[in-house]
């Protein structure tokens, strides 16, 4: 029989018992107590009895403890079966997910796991279960998200040019103001809320189709909303119509929310009531239009989605006044959550002004 392995000398029985009291891992505690018995001069058979194992297992614990200390006595996660895809194949998978399918080639307009399974088999000759493909995609940072509509006539070059040139536009605005004037960047938009309301996703058992109330009437109101992500501020009104008069009222509300001696740069889309010469614009506000058909530049779109997902969907509005009450309550909730406004609304290209 081989000689018993000696334990490392930088620990003792008292220290191991103290670690056993503190750990929340029951298996580690049991192993620490077994090795503490050896430190205190006990026999290896006594350590095996305390640990509830055989002598060979105690020897394994000693080897793990000597190599890694107390952490060596924690069960590691089993590595599982090695992936059938190599790094080059994963990059190819990521590339085809990014580019999306071609209907004439792949026969689908969006990738399903079954489609990717067939593509991997045809391309690499590798058979993977759909669960394994899902795991590979998640490891690459992909999750299934609802696609945002993009206008077919969008000028992507104009969108990028706007973001790159925004700092210069702000600098030009600052040159017209008194020296030292702080510029607050605001985003403005409107959302219609009505009886023919949205239905959002909800948790349900796999294979079922959950239901939610959906009113078919069409009374509606509009939330005019604006946010300043850098400061977590918001200014909003609930109004019965979308027109120049309503927009003027909203600009007046934003004007009151802009800090004293500051100036608000308000980014808006090119709706007619945003751009008309008849619009009354307060002195402490400058309108900056974003390129046409580029709502991605306006984070208030994401604010509307957040509000609908949490407060304004799956509802039946009995009257117009009921719609207004729900809109006001939802907007006031948002105003009370400055960190959420900053988190949803922050855009790197529109910060630090």
TORNU-142438 format. One record per atom (N, C-alpha, C): residue in three letters; x, y, z. Coordinates in steps of 0.05 Angstrom, whole numbers, padded with zeros to 5 digits, always signed. Example, Ala and Ser with C-alpha at 12.3 -4.5 7.8 and 13.67 -1.06 7.14 Angstrom:
REM TORNU-142438
ALA+00264-00114+00156;ALA+00246-00090+00156;ALA+00264-00066+00156;SER+00257-00045+00142;SER+00273-00021+00143;SER+00258+00001+00157;
***
This chain:
REM TORNU-142438
UNK+00017-00024+00000;UNK+00000+00000+00000;UNK+00017+00025+00000;UNK+00011+00044-00016;UNK+00027+00069-00018;UNK+00024+00086+00007;UNK+00044+00103+00012;UNK+00043+00121+00035;UNK+00021+00141+00032;UNK+00009+00149+00055;UNK-00012+00169+00055;UNK-00001+00196+00046;UNK-00017+00210+00031;UNK-00009+00237+00022;UNK-00010+00257+00045;UNK+00011+00273+00047;UNK+00011+00294+00068;UNK-00006+00318+00059;UNK-00019+00330+00078;UNK-00035+00355+00071;UNK-00016+00379+00070;UNK-00023+00398+00055;UNK-00008+00423+00053;UNK-00006+00436+00080;UNK+00015+00451+00085;UNK+00021+00461+00112;UNK+00011+00489+00118;UNK-00002+00502+00099;UNK-00012+00529+00104;UNK-00040+00530+00115;UNK-00051+00507+00122;UNK-00077+00505+00135;UNK-00075+00488+00160;UNK-00094+00488+00177;UNK-00096+00470+00200;UNK-00125+00463+00205;UNK-00129+00445+00225;UNK-00156+00436+00230;UNK-00175+00458+00238;UNK-00166+00477+00255;UNK-00183+00498+00264;UNK-00192+00516+00241;UNK-00174+00522+00223;UNK-00181+00539+00200;UNK-00201+00525+00182;UNK-00198+00499+00177;UNK-00216+00484+00160;UNK-00244+00482+00173;UNK-00245+00479+00199;UNK-00272+00478+00212;UNK-00286+00506+00211;UNK-00270+00527+00213;UNK-00282+00554+00210;UNK-00293+00558+00181;UNK-00278+00548+00161;UNK-00287+00550+00133;UNK-00312+00533+00129;UNK-00314+00510+00143;UNK-00337+00493+00140;UNK-00362+00506+00152;UNK-00358+00522+00173;UNK-00382+00536+00185;UNK-00392+00558+00167;UNK-00374+00570+00152;UNK-00381+00593+00135;UNK-00392+00586+00108;UNK-00384+00563+00097;UNK-00392+00556+00070;UNK-00421+00549+00068;UNK-00434+00555+00045;UNK-00462+00547+00040;UNK-00463+00522+00023;UNK-00440+00511+00017;UNK-00439+00486+00001;UNK-00436+00462+00020;UNK-00457+00446+00022;UNK-00457+00424+00041;UNK-00435+00404+00035;UNK-00431+00398+00010;UNK-00410+00379+00003;UNK-00382+00389+00010;UNK-00377+00415+00005;UNK-00351+00426+00012;UNK-00348+00425+00043;UNK-00369+00431+00058;UNK-00367+00431+00087;UNK-00360+00403+00097;UNK-00373+00383+00086;UNK-00367+00355+00094;UNK-00338+00347+00088;UNK-00328+00355+00066;UNK-00300+00349+00059;UNK-00280+00364+00076;UNK-00286+00389+00082;UNK-00269+00405+00100;UNK-00267+00393+00127;UNK-00290+00383+00138;UNK-00290+00371+00164;UNK-00274+00344+00164;UNK-00276+00330+00142;UNK-00261+00305+00140;UNK-00231+00310+00140;UNK-00222+00330+00125;UNK-00193+00337+00124;UNK-00184+00349+00150;UNK-00202+00364+00164;UNK-00195+00375+00190;UNK-00188+00353+00210;UNK-00202+00331+00208;UNK-00196+00308+00225;UNK-00167+00298+00221;UNK-00158+00298+00196;UNK-00131+00289+00190;UNK-00111+00309+00201;UNK-00117+00335+00198;UNK-00099+00356+00209;UNK-00096+00353+00239;UNK-00118+00344+00253;UNK-00117+00342+00282;UNK-00105+00316+00291;UNK-00094+00300+00272;UNK-00080+00276+00280;UNK-00098+00251+00278;UNK-00122+00253+00268;UNK-00139+00230+00266;UNK-00131+00211+00243;UNK-00142+00187+00243;UNK-00135+00168+00222;UNK-00151+00174+00197;UNK-00140+00164+00174;UNK-00154+00168+00149;UNK-00181+00154+00149;UNK-00182+00132+00163;UNK-00208+00118+00164;UNK-00229+00134+00179;UNK-00220+00150+00199;UNK-00239+00168+00213;UNK-00248+00190+00195;UNK-00230+00200+00179;UNK-00237+00221+00159;UNK-00257+00210+00139;UNK-00253+00185+00131;UNK-00271+00172+00112;UNK-00299+00169+00124;UNK-00300+00162+00150;UNK-00325+00159+00163;UNK-00340+00186+00165;UNK-00325+00207+00172;UNK-00338+00234+00174;UNK-00348+00243+00146;UNK-00333+00237+00126;UNK-00341+00245+00099;UNK-00361+00226+00086;UNK-00365+00202+00098;UNK-00384+00183+00087;UNK-00375+00171+00061;UNK-00348+00167+00058;UNK-00337+00156+00034;UNK-00315+00136+00040;UNK-00302+00125+00020;UNK-00281+00107+00024;UNK-00254+00121+00025;UNK-00233+00105+00031;UNK-00206+00117+00034;UNK-00196+00128+00008;UNK-00202+00116-00015;UNK-00193+00126-00041;UNK-00204+00154-00046;UNK-00230+00158-00039;UNK-00242+00184-00043;UNK-00229+00205-00026;UNK-00222+00197-00001;UNK-00208+00216+00017;UNK-00181+00224+00004;UNK-00167+00204-00008;UNK-00142+00210-00021;UNK-00147+00230-00044;UNK-00168+00227-00059;UNK-00175+00246-00081;UNK-00179+00274-00070;UNK-00193+00275-00047;UNK-00198+00301-00034;UNK-00172+00315-00026;UNK-00154+00299-00015;UNK-00128+00310-00007;UNK-00113+00321-00031;UNK-00114+00306-00054;UNK-00100+00316-00078;UNK-00112+00342-00088;UNK-00139+00343-00088;UNK-00153+00368-00097;UNK-00148+00391-00078;UNK-00148+00385-00052;UNK-00143+00406-00032;UNK-00114+00417-00034;UNK-00095+00399-00038;UNK-00067+00407-00040;UNK-00062+00424-00065;UNK-00077+00418-00086;UNK-00073+00432-00111;UNK-00087+00459-00112;UNK-00112+00461-00101;UNK-00128+00485-00104;UNK-00138+00497-00078;UNK-00131+00485-00055;UNK-00141+00495-00030;UNK-00170+00488-00026;UNK-00185+00503-00009;UNK-00213+00497-00004;UNK-00231+00497-00029;UNK-00224+00513-00049;UNK-00240+00514-00074;UNK-00239+00487-00088;UNK-00217+00472-00084;UNK-00215+00446-00097;UNK-00235+00425-00086;UNK-00248+00431-00064;UNK-00268+00413-00052;UNK-00296+00420-00061;UNK-00299+00439-00079;UNK-00326+00445-00090;UNK-00330+00430-00116;UNK-00354+00418-00118;UNK-00360+00403-00143;UNK-00360+00422-00167;UNK-00345+00415-00187;UNK-00345+00430-00212;UNK-00367+00421-00230;UNK-00375+00438-00249;UNK-00396+00432-00268;UNK-00385+00413-00289;UNK-00400+00392-00294;UNK-00391+00372-00314;UNK-00388+00386-00341;UNK-00367+00381-00356;UNK-00362+00396-00381;UNK-00383+00389-00403;UNK-00395+00365-00401;UNK-00415+00358-00421;UNK-00402+00349-00447;UNK-00419+00343-00466;UNK-00408+00334-00492;UNK-00396+00357-00507;UNK-00374+00352-00519;UNK-00360+00373-00535;UNK-00377+00381-00559;UNK-00378+00407-00565;UNK-00393+00416-00588;UNK-00382+00405-00614;UNK-00401+00399-00632;UNK-00393+00388-00658;UNK-00383+00410-00677;UNK-00390+00436-00670;UNK-00381+00458-00687;UNK-00355+00469-00678;UNK-00337+00476-00696;UNK-00312+00489-00689;UNK-00316+00520-00692;UNK-00296+00535-00685;UNK-00298+00564-00685;UNK-00305+00575-00712;UNK-00292+00564-00733;UNK-00298+00574-00760;UNK-00327+00569-00768;UNK-00337+00546-00761;UNK-00365+00540-00767;UNK-00384+00558-00751;UNK-00377+00565-00726;UNK-00394+00583-00711;UNK-00394+00611-00723;UNK-00371+00620-00733;UNK-00371+00646-00746;UNK-00389+00645-00771;UNK-00388+00624-00786;UNK-00406+00621-00809;UNK-00435+00621-00801;UNK-00442+00608-00779;UNK-00469+00607-00769;UNK-00478+00635-00762;UNK-00460+00650-00747;UNK-00467+00677-00740;UNK-00471+00695-00764;UNK-00454+00691-00784;UNK-00456+00708-00809;UNK-00483+00703-00823;UNK-00492+00678-00825;UNK-00516+00673-00840;UNK-00541+00682-00823;UNK-00539+00681-00797;UNK-00560+00691-00780;UNK-00562+00722-00784;UNK-00540+00735-00785;UNK-00539+00764-00788;UNK-00551+00772-00815;UNK-00543+00758-00836;UNK-00551+00765-00863;UNK-00580+00757-00868;UNK-00590+00737-00854;UNK-00618+00728-00858;UNK-00621+00711-00883;UNK-00643+00696-00885;UNK-00647+00678-00908;UNK-00655+00692-00933;UNK-00650+00680-00956;UNK-00659+00689-00982;UNK-00682+00671-00990;UNK-00706+00683-00995;UNK-00729+00667-01000;UNK-00725+00648-01024;UNK-00713+00658-01045;UNK-00710+00641-01069;UNK-00691+00618-01065;UNK-00673+00621-01045;UNK-00652+00601-01040;UNK-00660+00583-01017;UNK-00668+00595-00995;UNK-00674+00579-00971;UNK-00703+00572-00967;UNK-00721+00586-00982;UNK-00749+00580-00981;UNK-00764+00591-00957;UNK-00751+00608-00941;UNK-00763+00620-00917;UNK-00755+00649-00916;UNK-00770+00665-00900;UNK-00764+00693-00897;UNK-00752+00699-00870;UNK-00752+00680-00852;UNK-00739+00683-00826;UNK-00728+00656-00818;UNK-00706+00656-00803;UNK-00693+00631-00795;UNK-00709+00619-00772;UNK-00716+00593-00775;UNK-00725+00577-00753;UNK-00702+00558-00746;UNK-00704+00546-00722;UNK-00683+00527-00714;UNK-00682+00504-00734;UNK-00705+00495-00744;UNK-00705+00473-00763;UNK-00691+00481-00789;UNK-00694+00506-00797;UNK-00681+00515-00822;UNK-00650+00516-00818;UNK-00642+00525-00795;UNK-00613+00527-00789;UNK-00601+00498-00786;UNK-00618+00481-00776;UNK-00609+00453-00773;UNK-00603+00441-00801;UNK-00621+00447-00820;UNK-00618+00437-00847;UNK-00594+00450-00860;UNK-00590+00477-00856;UNK-00568+00491-00868;UNK-00541+00480-00857;UNK-00540+00475-00831;UNK-00515+00464-00820;UNK-00509+00436-00832;UNK-00530+00420-00835;UNK-00526+00393-00846;UNK-00517+00395-00875;UNK-00530+00413-00891;UNK-00522+00415-00919;UNK-00494+00427-00923;UNK-00487+00446-00905;UNK-00462+00461-00908;UNK-00438+00446-00897;UNK-00442+00435-00873;UNK-00419+00423-00859;UNK-00422+00392-00856;UNK-00445+00381-00864;UNK-00448+00352-00860;UNK-00450+00344-00831;UNK-00460+00362-00814;UNK-00462+00357-00786;UNK-00491+00356-00777;UNK-00499+00336-00763;UNK-00527+00334-00754;UNK-00528+00344-00725;UNK-00544+00365-00721;UNK-00547+00376-00694;UNK-00576+00377-00687;UNK-00582+00372-00662;UNK-00610+00375-00652;UNK-00616+00405-00650;UNK-00642+00412-00653;UNK-00649+00440-00651;UNK-00642+00452-00624;UNK-00643+00436-00603;UNK-00635+00447-00576;UNK-00606+00455-00576;UNK-00589+00439-00589;UNK-00561+00445-00590;UNK-00556+00470-00607;UNK-00571+00474-00628;UNK-00569+00498-00644;UNK-00577+00523-00628;UNK-00599+00520-00613;UNK-00608+00542-00596;UNK-00586+00549-00575;UNK-00573+00529-00564;UNK-00552+00534-00545;UNK-00528+00548-00558;UNK-00521+00540-00582;UNK-00499+00552-00597;UNK-00506+00582-00602;UNK-00530+00587-00611;UNK-00538+00615-00617;UNK-00537+00633-00592;UNK-00546+00622-00570;UNK-00546+00638-00545;UNK-00517+00643-00536;UNK-00500+00623-00540;UNK-00472+00627-00533;UNK-00459+00648-00550;UNK-00469+00651-00574;UNK-00459+00672-00593;UNK-00472+00699-00587;UNK-00490+00700-00568;UNK-00503+00726-00561;UNK-00529+00731-00574;UNK-00541+00711-00587;UNK-00566+00716-00601;UNK-00590+00706-00585;UNK-00612+00722-00585;UNK-00637+00714-00573;UNK-00659+00721-00594;UNK-00682+00710-00591;UNK-00704+00715-00610;UNK-00718+00740-00601;UNK-00718+00761-00618;UNK-00730+00786-00612;UNK-00751+00793-00633;UNK-00771+00809-00625;UNK-00790+00819-00645;UNK-00777+00840-00662;UNK-00779+00837-00688;UNK-00766+00856-00707;UNK-00782+00882-00707;UNK-00767+00904-00709;UNK-00779+00930-00711;UNK-00784+00937-00740;UNK-00808+00947-00747;UNK-00812+00954-00776;UNK-00792+00975-00785;UNK-00782+00972-00809;UNK-00764+00992-00821;UNK-00776+01001-00848;UNK-00778+01027-00851;UNK-00790+01037-00876;UNK-00775+01029-00900;UNK-00789+01020-00921;UNK-00776+01009-00945;UNK-00759+01030-00960;UNK-00767+01056-00956;UNK-00753+01078-00969;UNK-00733+01092-00951;UNK-00726+01080-00929;UNK-00707+01093-00911;UNK-00680+01097-00924;UNK-00668+01121-00919;UNK-00642+01127-00929;UNK-00622+01122-00906;UNK-00610+01098-00906;UNK-00592+01091-00884;UNK-00567+01109-00883;UNK-00559+01119-00906;UNK-00536+01137-00906;UNK-00542+01163-00892;UNK-00567+01174-00897;UNK-00575+01198-00883;UNK-00577+01194-00853;UNK-00586+01170-00845;UNK-00588+01163-00817;UNK-00561+01164-00804;UNK-00541+01151-00816;UNK-00514+01151-00805;UNK-00501+01179-00805;UNK-00506+01194-00827;UNK-00495+01221-00829;UNK-00506+01239-00807;UNK-00532+01235-00800;UNK-00544+01251-00779;UNK-00531+01246-00753;UNK-00526+01221-00746;UNK-00513+01214-00721;UNK-00485+01225-00720;UNK-00470+01222-00742;UNK-00442+01232-00742;UNK-00441+01262-00741;UNK-00461+01276-00753;UNK-00460+01305-00753;UNK-00475+01318-00731;UNK-00486+01302-00712;UNK-00502+01315-00691;UNK-00486+01333-00673;UNK-00461+01325-00667;UNK-00444+01341-00649;UNK-00439+01368-00662;UNK-00435+01368-00689;UNK-00430+01394-00703;UNK-00455+01411-00703;UNK-00479+01398-00705;UNK-00504+01413-00704;UNK-00508+01426-00676;UNK-00501+01412-00655;UNK-00503+01423-00628;UNK-00483+01446-00625;UNK-00459+01442-00635;UNK-00439+01464-00633;UNK-00448+01489-00648;UNK-00461+01486-00670;UNK-00472+01508-00685;UNK-00494+01522-00669;UNK-00511+01506-00656;UNK-00532+01518-00639;UNK-00519+01533-00615;UNK-00499+01521-00603;UNK-00486+01534-00580;UNK-00474+01561-00587;UNK-00464+01563-00612;UNK-00451+01588-00620;UNK-00471+01611-00621;UNK-00497+01605-00624;UNK-00517+01626-00625;UNK-00528+01634-00597;UNK-00519+01619-00577;UNK-00530+01623-00550;UNK-00509+01638-00533;UNK-00519+01648-00510;UNK-00500+01661-00491;UNK-00479+01642-00482;UNK-00455+01652-00478;UNK-00433+01635-00470;UNK-00440+01621-00443;UNK-00434+01596-00442;UNK-00439+01581-00417;UNK-00467+01568-00415;UNK-00484+01573-00436;UNK-00511+01561-00435;UNK-00509+01531-00438;UNK-00522+01517-00419;UNK-00523+01488-00420;UNK-00544+01479-00440;UNK-00537+01459-00457;UNK-00556+01449-00476;UNK-00566+01422-00467;UNK-00593+01420-00465;UNK-00606+01395-00458;UNK-00617+01382-00484;UNK-00610+01357-00489;UNK-00619+01343-00513;UNK-00645+01328-00506;UNK-00667+01335-00520;UNK-00693+01323-00516;UNK-00702+01308-00541;UNK-00717+01288-00537;UNK-00730+01273-00559;UNK-00760+01275-00555;UNK-00775+01280-00577;UNK-00804+01284-00575;UNK-00819+01266-00595;UNK-00842+01256-00587;UNK-00859+01240-00605;UNK-00887+01238-00594;UNK-00905+01226-00609;UNK-00933+01223-00600;UNK-00941+01193-00603;UNK-00959+01185-00586;UNK-00969+01157-00588;UNK-01000+01158-00585;UNK-01013+01143-00601;UNK-01042+01141-00599;UNK-01049+01118-00581;UNK-01067+01123-00562;UNK-01077+01102-00544;UNK-01108+01102-00546;UNK-01120+01079-00551;UNK-01148+01079-00555;UNK-01161+01053-00548;UNK-01188+01051-00553;UNK-01203+01028-00545;UNK-01195+01004-00562;UNK-01188+01008-00587;UNK-01178+00985-00603;UNK-01148+00982-00596;UNK-01143+00969-00574;UNK-01117+00970-00561;UNK-01099+00947-00569;UNK-01074+00950-00561;UNK-01054+00929-00568;UNK-01056+00905-00549;UNK-01047+00882-00559;UNK-01045+00858-00542;UNK-01015+00851-00542;UNK-01004+00847-00518;UNK-00976+00841-00515;UNK-00971+00812-00510;UNK-00946+00804-00511;UNK-00939+00776-00505;UNK-00942+00772-00475;UNK-00948+00747-00467;UNK-00950+00740-00439;UNK-00940+00712-00435;UNK-00932+00705-00410;UNK-00923+00678-00404;UNK-00947+00659-00405;UNK-00942+00636-00417;UNK-00963+00615-00418;UNK-00950+00588-00422;UNK-00965+00567-00418;UNK-00954+00540-00422;UNK-00947+00536-00451;UNK-00924+00523-00455;UNK-00916+00516-00482;UNK-00938+00501-00497;UNK-00944+00509-00522;UNK-00964+00495-00537;UNK-00992+00506-00535;UNK-00996+00525-00516;UNK-01022+00538-00514;UNK-01022+00565-00528;UNK-01046+00576-00531;UNK-01049+00602-00543;UNK-01065+00620-00523;UNK-01051+00636-00507;UNK-01065+00653-00487;UNK-01083+00673-00500;UNK-01103+00682-00486;UNK-01122+00702-00496;UNK-01120+00727-00479;UNK-01129+00749-00490;UNK-01130+00775-00476;UNK-01153+00791-00487;UNK-01166+00808-00471;UNK-01188+00824-00481;UNK-01179+00844-00503;UNK-01195+00847-00524;UNK-01188+00865-00546;UNK-01213+00879-00555;UNK-01214+00905-00548;UNK-01238+00921-00555;UNK-01236+00929-00584;UNK-01259+00929-00598;UNK-01259+00936-00626;UNK-01269+00965-00631;UNK-01275+00979-00610;UNK-01283+01007-00613;UNK-01258+01024-00618;UNK-01262+01049-00627;UNK-01240+01065-00637;UNK-01236+01092-00625;UNK-01249+01098-00602;UNK-01243+01124-00589;UNK-01214+01124-00581;UNK-01201+01147-00582;UNK-01172+01147-00576;UNK-01164+01175-00566;UNK-01140+01175-00554;UNK-01127+01200-00546;UNK-01098+01198-00553;UNK-01083+01219-00550;UNK-01055+01220-00557;UNK-01038+01228-00533;UNK-01016+01214-00529;UNK-00996+01222-00510;UNK-00974+01237-00525;UNK-00971+01262-00519;UNK-00948+01277-00530;UNK-00926+01275-00509;UNK-00904+01261-00516;UNK-00883+01256-00496;UNK-00856+01265-00505;UNK-00840+01274-00487;UNK-00812+01282-00492;UNK-00795+01274-00469;UNK-00771+01265-00475;UNK-00752+01256-00454;UNK-00725+01270-00458;UNK-00711+01274-00435;UNK-00683+01283-00436;UNK-00667+01261-00422;UNK-00657+01241-00437;UNK-00644+01218-00424;UNK-00621+01225-00406;UNK-00605+01245-00414;UNK-00581+01251-00398;UNK-00588+01259-00370;UNK-00612+01272-00366;UNK-00620+01281-00339;UNK-00643+01265-00328;UNK-00653+01245-00343;UNK-00676+01229-00334;UNK-00701+01244-00331;UNK-00705+01265-00347;UNK-00729+01282-00345;UNK-00749+01275-00367;UNK-00774+01282-00363;UNK-00794+01277-00383;UNK-00816+01299-00380;UNK-00828+01306-00403;UNK-00850+01325-00403;UNK-00871+01315-00422;UNK-00896+01313-00413;UNK-00916+01302-00430;UNK-00944+01314-00426;UNK-00961+01311-00446;UNK-00989+01320-00445;UNK-01006+01298-00458;UNK-01030+01295-00448;UNK-01049+01277-00461;UNK-01070+01295-00474;UNK-01072+01293-00501;UNK-01088+01312-00516;UNK-01106+01297-00536;UNK-01128+01309-00544;UNK-01148+01294-00560;UNK-01141+01292-00590;UNK-01122+01308-00599;UNK-01115+01308-00628;UNK-01086+01313-00632;UNK-01076+01305-00656;UNK-01049+01310-00664;UNK-01049+01332-00685;UNK-01042+01357-00677;UNK-01042+01379-00696;UNK-01023+01401-00686;UNK-01021+01423-00700;UNK-01002+01444-00693;UNK-01008+01456-00666;UNK-01034+01460-00659;UNK-01041+01472-00633;UNK-01032+01453-00610;UNK-01036+01427-00614;UNK-01028+01408-00593;UNK-00998+01408-00590;UNK-00983+01409-00613;UNK-00954+01409-00612;UNK-00944+01435-00598;UNK-00957+01457-00603;UNK-00949+01482-00589;UNK-00952+01480-00559;UNK-00974+01467-00551;UNK-00978+01463-00522;UNK-00956+01445-00510;UNK-00949+01425-00525;UNK-00928+01407-00515;UNK-00901+01421-00514;UNK-00894+01437-00533;UNK-00869+01452-00532;UNK-00868+01471-00508;UNK-00891+01483-00502;UNK-00892+01500-00478;UNK-00887+01484-00453;UNK-00898+01459-00452;UNK-00893+01442-00429;UNK-00864+01434-00427;UNK-00851+01427-00450;UNK-00823+01421-00450;UNK-00806+01445-00440;UNK-00814+01469-00450;UNK-00800+01493-00443;UNK-00799+01498-00413;UNK-00821+01491-00400;UNK-00822+01495-00371;UNK-00805+01474-00356;UNK-00799+01452-00369;UNK-00784+01430-00356;UNK-00754+01434-00361;UNK-00747+01448-00382;UNK-00718+01454-00387;UNK-00708+01471-00364;UNK-00684+01466-00354;UNK-00673+01480-00331;UNK-00670+01509-00337;UNK-00672+01526-00316;UNK-00667+01555-00320;UNK-00639+01560-00332;UNK-00638+01579-00350;UNK-00613+01586-00363;UNK-00601+01564-00381;UNK-00617+01543-00385;UNK-00609+01522-00404;UNK-00625+01525-00430;UNK-00617+01510-00450;UNK-00631+01511-00476;UNK-00637+01483-00485;UNK-00661+01478-00494;UNK-00669+01451-00502;UNK-00666+01447-00532;UNK-00650+01428-00540;UNK-00650+01419-00569;UNK-00669+01396-00571;UNK-00691+01400-00584;UNK-00713+01380-00585;UNK-00713+01366-00612;UNK-00707+01341-00612;UNK-00706+01325-00637;UNK-00734+01314-00643;UNK-00744+01319-00667;UNK-00771+01310-00675;UNK-00770+01298-00702;UNK-00790+01281-00709;UNK-00792+01272-00736;UNK-00804+01294-00754;UNK-00807+01288-00779;UNK-00816+01309-00798;UNK-00846+01309-00803;UNK-00862+01303-00783;UNK-00891+01305-00785;UNK-00898+01334-00791;UNK-00920+01338-00805;UNK-00928+01365-00813;UNK-00931+01384-00790;UNK-00942+01375-00768;UNK-00947+01393-00745;UNK-00921+01399-00730;UNK-00899+01385-00736;UNK-00873+01390-00724;UNK-00858+01412-00740;UNK-00863+01413-00766;UNK-00846+01429-00783;UNK-00860+01455-00794;UNK-00885+01459-00788;UNK-00899+01481-00799;UNK-00889+01508-00788;UNK-00890+01529-00805;UNK-00882+01556-00796;UNK-00902+01567-00776;UNK-00926+01556-00775;UNK-00946+01566-00756;UNK-00941+01557-00727;UNK-00922+01539-00724;UNK-00916+01529-00697;UNK-00903+01550-00679;UNK-00914+01554-00656;UNK-00902+01573-00636;UNK-00881+01558-00620;UNK-00856+01567-00623;UNK-00833+01554-00610;UNK-00822+01572-00588;UNK-00822+01563-00563;UNK-00811+01579-00541;UNK-00782+01587-00546;UNK-00773+01609-00533;UNK-00747+01620-00538;UNK-00724+01601-00528;UNK-00730+01584-00508;UNK-00709+01567-00497;UNK-00710+01539-00510;UNK-00721+01537-00534;UNK-00722+01512-00548;UNK-00715+01516-00577;UNK-00700+01496-00588;UNK-00694+01496-00617;UNK-00702+01468-00627;UNK-00718+01468-00649;UNK-00726+01444-00661;UNK-00704+01433-00680;UNK-00698+01408-00677;UNK-00679+01395-00696;UNK-00693+01371-00708;UNK-00699+01372-00734;UNK-00713+01349-00747;UNK-00694+01326-00753;UNK-00703+01302-00748;UNK-00687+01278-00755;UNK-00694+01270-00784;UNK-00677+01255-00797;UNK-00683+01248-00825;UNK-00710+01234-00828;UNK-00722+01237-00850;UNK-00748+01224-00855;UNK-00746+01194-00855;UNK-00767+01181-00845;UNK-00769+01152-00846;UNK-00748+01138-00829;UNK-00738+01152-00808;UNK-00717+01140-00791;UNK-00725+01141-00761;UNK-00748+01128-00754;UNK-00756+01129-00726;UNK-00737+01116-00707;UNK-00718+01100-00717;UNK-00698+01087-00700;UNK-00681+01108-00685;UNK-00680+01132-00696;UNK-00664+01153-00683;UNK-00678+01165-00659;UNK-00703+01159-00655;UNK-00719+01171-00633;UNK-00725+01151-00612;UNK-00712+01153-00589;UNK-00716+01133-00567;UNK-00744+01134-00554;UNK-00759+01156-00560;UNK-00786+01157-00549;UNK-00803+01133-00560;UNK-00795+01124-00584;UNK-00808+01100-00595;UNK-00805+01076-00576;UNK-00782+01074-00563;UNK-00778+01053-00544;UNK-00793+01058-00518;UNK-00796+01083-00511;UNK-00812+01091-00488;UNK-00840+01082-00491;UNK-00852+01086-00516;UNK-00879+01077-00521;UNK-00881+01047-00518;UNK-00862+01033-00528;UNK-00863+01004-00526;UNK-00862+00995-00497;UNK-00845+01008-00481;UNK-00843+01001-00452;UNK-00870+01007-00438;UNK-00882+01029-00444;UNK-00908+01036-00431;UNK-00930+01017-00440;UNK-00931+01010-00465;UNK-00951+00992-00474;UNK-00947+00964-00462;UNK-00923+00955-00461;UNK-00917+00928-00450;UNK-00924+00926-00421;UNK-00922+00948-00406;UNK-00925+00947-00377;UNK-00952+00959-00367;UNK-00962+00979-00380;UNK-00985+00994-00369;UNK-01009+00998-00387;UNK-01005+00997-00413;UNK-01026+01007-00431;UNK-01037+00986-00451;UNK-01031+00961-00446;UNK-01042+00940-00464;UNK-01059+00920-00449;UNK-01073+00903-00464;UNK-01091+00883-00452;UNK-01112+00895-00434;UNK-01122+00918-00442;UNK-01142+00933-00427;UNK-01167+00938-00443;UNK-01190+00942-00429;UNK-01214+00952-00441;UNK-01220+00979-00430;UNK-01220+01000-00447;UNK-01227+01027-00439;UNK-01257+01032-00442;UNK-01270+01038-00421;UNK-01299+01041-00422;UNK-01307+01067-00436;UNK-01293+01089-00430;UNK-01300+01115-00441;UNK-01274+01130-00449;UNK-01278+01153-00463;UNK-01255+01169-00470;UNK-01240+01179-00445;UNK-01256+01186-00424;UNK-01243+01195-00399;UNK-01226+01173-00387;UNK-01235+01148-00390;UNK-01220+01126-00380;UNK-01193+01123-00395;UNK-01193+01128-00421;UNK-01168+01128-00436;UNK-01149+01149-00426;UNK-01159+01174-00422;UNK-01143+01196-00413;UNK-01132+01190-00385;UNK-01148+01179-00367;UNK-01139+01172-00340;UNK-01116+01152-00341;UNK-01118+01131-00357;UNK-01097+01111-00359;UNK-01072+01123-00371;UNK-01075+01140-00391;UNK-01051+01152-00404;UNK-01037+01170-00384;UNK-01052+01186-00369;UNK-01039+01204-00349;UNK-01025+01188-00327;UNK-01039+01167-00318;UNK-01027+01151-00297;UNK-01001+01138-00307;UNK-01001+01127-00331;UNK-00978+01114-00342;UNK-00955+01134-00346;UNK-00961+01158-00356;UNK-00940+01177-00361;UNK-00928+01187-00334;UNK-00945+01191-00314;UNK-00935+01200-00288;UNK-00917+01178-00275;UNK-00924+01153-00280;UNK-00907+01131-00271;UNK-00879+01133-00283;UNK-00879+01138-00310;UNK-00854+01141-00324;UNK-00837+01164-00313;UNK-00850+01187-00308;UNK-00836+01210-00298;UNK-00823+01204-00271;UNK-00835+01187-00255;UNK-00824+01180-00229;UNK-00801+01160-00231;UNK-00793+01152-00255;UNK-00772+01132-00259;UNK-00750+01143-00276;UNK-00735+01163-00266;UNK-00714+01175-00282;UNK-00692+01155-00292;UNK-00686+01135-00275;UNK-00666+01116-00284;UNK-00675+01100-00308;UNK-00701+01094-00309;UNK-00712+01079-00332;UNK-00711+01097-00357;UNK-00718+01122-00354;UNK-00717+01141-00376;UNK-00688+01142-00388;UNK-00669+01144-00370;UNK-00641+01145-00379;UNK-00633+01118-00392;UNK-00641+01096-00380;UNK-00633+01070-00390;UNK-00645+01065-00418;UNK-00670+01072-00422;UNK-00683+01067-00448;UNK-00675+01087-00468;UNK-00671+01112-00460;UNK-00668+01134-00479;UNK-00640+01141-00487;UNK-00620+01132-00472;UNK-00592+01140-00478;UNK-00583+01131-00505;UNK-00572+01149-00520;UNK-00559+01143-00546;UNK-00532+01156-00546;UNK-00511+01141-00550;UNK-00484+01151-00548;UNK-00480+01176-00566;UNK-00491+01176-00590;UNK-00486+01198-00608;UNK-00500+01224-00599;UNK-00518+01222-00580;UNK-00533+01246-00572;UNK-00526+01254-00543;UNK-00504+01245-00532;UNK-00497+01251-00505;UNK-00475+01271-00503;UNK-00470+01279-00478;UNK-00447+01296-00470;UNK-00448+01324-00483;UNK-00472+01336-00481;UNK-00474+01363-00491;UNK-00485+01382-00469;
***
